[in-house]
């Protein structure tokens, strides 16, 4: 099978233009792209790569691969992660991962939380701010956490994101609204431990080993802290009831959003020690040595090559079972 890896090219220094300076934080490195190509070939497929750039649409139409392995985050707009899936749907080319609708919804943290809450999933209380005038209307108890509503890889998350006073809230939320496109998310700070649940497959997806992410800083930025300040505990020994609660919530969100093939769910324990859903990443990093999702797979007995082969297999089975007019889950 001819598998085409679609990815984001690294930005040159200053190449982001009017975009936030940390815009490229989501993009996979050249080393990860190389590891993915090798894993695709190890699974017995022919591998090629294509960056998401201005002539991507013309090139993918010409190449017409049997399957696209999609890791492209996109660059601009609230639906930037939907660009590749939507175009491939238009061309009738199968691909790994969630469709454009799921990608767009899951990037909107506030909307994702509303959907999760409607399914009975616990999530921190939050407010969405669309303009600076709304900052003074926030009626949540401090401390609060402030971040862009529609960015990934903890873009816009710094030590100043944890605010203790109305003045700190006004300063941080104002900067987010000024420097990042889209809305600002303000949520009640969950002070407890942070965990990740990884899912692989469709129907009844496989649950990978739970991971705990720890750093010296008590912040949501733990997953992307420098390695020297970060400790990944995977697998992590937890009470069965706690794991069951996080897995149940993860499966609810996976189903509600229409996620496909793979996803990572993030939780933190609230003041009562209960898991509180933070966000879902249907396009988790696949960096073999450092990313949470591959480490979860490894701890579950799934090596890197086997993980990539499993994602491809999940997509192939899903597409083979699809009939026009049905949902592609």
Secondary structure, DSSP 8 states (H G I E B T S, - for coil): -EEEEEE-----TTTTTTS-TTGGGGS--HHHHHHHHHHHHHTT-EEEEEE-STTHHHHHHHH--SEEEE----SSSTTGGGHHHHHHHHHT--BSS--HHHHHHHH-HHHHHHHHHHTT--B--EEEESSGGGGGG----SSEEEEETT--TTTT--GGGEE-SHHHHHHHHHHHHHHSSS-EEEEE---S-EEEEEEESSSS-EE---EEEEESS-SGGGGGS-GGGEEEE-S----HHHHHHHHHHHHHHHHHHT--SEEEEEEEE-TTS-EEEEEEETT----TTT-HHHHHHHHTT--HHHHHHHHHHHHHHHHHH--TTS---
